[in-house]
């Protein structure tokens, strides 16, 4: 009985060590542009409204560009946000 317990403990330890020493592939950190981040934090209603405005291309009802905090200028952010809309809508 003691042998079985010792063997089980040794196998458990070996499995644990094998799992700890196994190299995991390094994944690159996910990077989103500020425009992508603005899209993903918006509500479903805001997304639908943005897509509707984007599809209409109506100058009387333009796409509402969300506020942003980034190093980009307003124009750069707006261009990037339109690219996000092109992809998502």
N, C-alpha and C positions, 0 to 999 in steps of 0.2 A: 504494500500500500504506500509506504514512504517513497519507494522508487517511482511509482506512478505519479505521485504528487510532485516529486523533484523533476521528473521528466516533463510533466505538463508545465511547470514553472519555467524550465529551461526553454521549452519551445515557445512559450508566450513571450519571454524576454527576447529570444532570437527574432521572432516576428516583429516585435516592437522596434528593435534596433534596425531591422531591415527596412521598416517603413520610415524611420527617421533619417536613414542615410541615403534613401533613394532620392536622386536628383529630380526635381521638378523643373520642367522647362520654364524659363523666365518669360513671362508675358509682358509685352510692352504696356505701359500704362495707357489706359484709354484717354484719348485727348479729344475734347470737343471744342469747337470754336465758340466764341461768345454767342454767335447767332444760333448755333445748334443748341446750346444750353438754354437760351431764351425760348426756343421752340419746346424743349422737353419739360421746362418748368411751367409752361402755360397750361391753362385748363383746356379740356376738350372743346368747350364753347369758344374759347379764344382761337384755338387751332382751326375750328370749322369756319369761323368768321374770317380769319386770315386767308384760308384756302378759297373761300367764296370770293373775296375781294381780289385775290391773285388771279383766279380764273376769269373774272369779269373784265379785268383790265380797264375799269371805268375810272377816268380821271376825277369824276365827281365823288367817288367813294374809293379812295386809295387804300392800300394795305396799311394797317396801323402797325408801325414799327415799334416794338416794345422798348422800354428803357433798358439801358445796358451800362455795365461798368467794365470797361476794358481799355486797352491802349489804342484801340481803333478809333478813327474819326467817325462821326455820325454817318458819313457817306459810305465809308468802308463797311461799317456794320450793316447798313441798309442793303448794300450789294450782297453781302454774305447772307443776310436774312432772306433775300429774294432767291438766292441759290438753294437755301434750305427749303423754301416753299416749292421751288421747282422739283426738288427731289421727293418731298413728303406729300405734296398734293397731287 
